[in-house]
Amino acid sequence: MQQRCTMAAKACGAILAASLCARAAAAAEPNARTFFMENCQQCHQVRGVDNTGNIGPALSDMKARFPDRKALFAIVFDETKRNPQTVMPPFGRNLILTSQEINTIIDFLYSR
């Protein structure tokens, strides 16, 4: 009986440790708004965000403007392919943002 209790306690401890690690990782990862603020807000305006820039176009109604998510992803990943004269950094090509981070920003823009 004691051996079963010890094994159960170890299993519970492992589950608790995994849960705590997952929470810590989630807390350490910035959310979509944070990604936007760190990478886009200096140049673009978006509804609900203060102190935005005006160098690039306003990023409103993005889901309607870019219903094909891949097209918007391509712009953020490397706008120079579509517009060689752009001042927008190629966030994906230059490894500034990962694909997952770009998708997180797109999720944020689609929610506005």
Secondary structure in CASP SS format (residue, H / E / C, confidence):
PFRMAT SS
TARGET T0000
AUTHOR 0000-0000-0000
METHOD secondary structure of the structure
MODEL  1
M C 1.00
Q H 1.00
Q H 1.00
R H 1.00
C H 1.00
T H 1.00
M H 1.00
A H 1.00
A H 1.00
K H 1.00
A H 1.00
C H 1.00
G H 1.00
A H 1.00
I H 1.00
L H 1.00
A H 1.00
A H 1.00
S H 1.00
L H 1.00
C H 1.00
A H 1.00
R H 1.00
A H 1.00
A H 1.00
A H 1.00
A H 1.00
A H 1.00
E C 1.00
P C 1.00
N C 1.00
A H 1.00
R H 1.00
T H 1.00
F H 1.00
F H 1.00
M H 1.00
E H 1.00
N H 1.00
C C 1.00
Q C 1.00
Q C 1.00
C C 1.00
H C 1.00
Q C 1.00
V C 1.00
R C 1.00
G C 1.00
V C 1.00
D C 1.00
N C 1.00
T C 1.00
G C 1.00
N C 1.00
I C 1.00
G C 1.00
P C 1.00
A C 1.00
L C 1.00
S C 1.00
D C 1.00
M H 1.00
K H 1.00
A H 1.00
R H 1.00
F C 1.00
P C 1.00
D C 1.00
R H 1.00
K H 1.00
A H 1.00
L H 1.00
F H 1.00
A H 1.00
I H 1.00
V H 1.00
F H 1.00
D H 1.00
E H 1.00
T H 1.00
K H 1.00
R C 1.00
N C 1.00
P C 1.00
Q C 1.00
T C 1.00
V C 1.00
M C 1.00
P C 1.00
P C 1.00
F C 1.00
G C 1.00
R C 1.00
N C 1.00
L C 1.00
I C 1.00
L C 1.00
T C 1.00
S H 1.00
Q H 1.00
E H 1.00
I H 1.00
N H 1.00
T H 1.00
I H 1.00
I H 1.00
D H 1.00
F H 1.00
L H 1.00
Y H 1.00
S C 1.00
R C 1.00
END
